[in-house]
Each structure stands twice: as structure tokens, then as C-alpha cells.
Amino acid sequence: MKITFNDAAFAELRTSAGANALVRGKAEKIAAAANNSPPTTDTPLEEPYYEVHEAGDENRARYRIATTTRRASRHEAKTFALQQALSSDG
């Protein structure tokens, strides 16, 4: 039996509105879980520590989660909140 892959169909699937919504929803869930981490200083941060950015291209839907400020980066270095949210699947 010979299997032929349809690369155009795979590309269409990976960039479809449904795939985009699924990936964005997962990224937002993980970022929300990481943002629920308690602050490491006496004054809590006024804005979220992490935010979701679109990073897709013509080949696939993709999002990244990044810290918002230098203080948020230090928070991640101390708490590993984003890593924990990723490993617990949001």
C-alpha cells in the first residue's frame, strides 16, 4: 500500500481558524495559570506577568508566552511559574 501525503491540505489544516483558536486557547490557559502565581515581593505587579503573542507563519498556527517586564522575568526566575503551568498543562 502506498500512502501519499497532501502537503497543501496539511498546511491548510495547520493554519485554519480552528487550529488557530485551539492553539491560542491553550496558550491563554497556560499564561493565566502562570499569572496566578503569588508575587515574590511585598507589592504585587499591577499588570500580568505573562502575555500571549502570536508567532505563527504561513505554515502553522503558533503562539508564544512571554514575560511582560524585567520584574516579571525575575519573578519567573524565582518561581518557575510558567514552567510549572506548562508541565501541569495550564
WODAKA-V272921 format. One record per run of one state. SS is the DSSP state (~ for helix, > for strand, _ for the rest). FROM is the first residue (numbers start at 1). TO is the last residue. If there is no record, write none. Layout:
# WODAKA-V272921
SS | FROM | TO
SS | FROM | TO
This chain:
# WODAKA-V272921
_ | 1 | 6
~ | 7 | 14
_ | 15 | 16
~ | 17 | 35
_ | 36 | 49
> | 50 | 54
_ | 55 | 62
> | 63 | 67
_ | 68 | 69
~ | 70 | 79
_ | 80 | 80
~ | 81 | 87
_ | 88 | 90
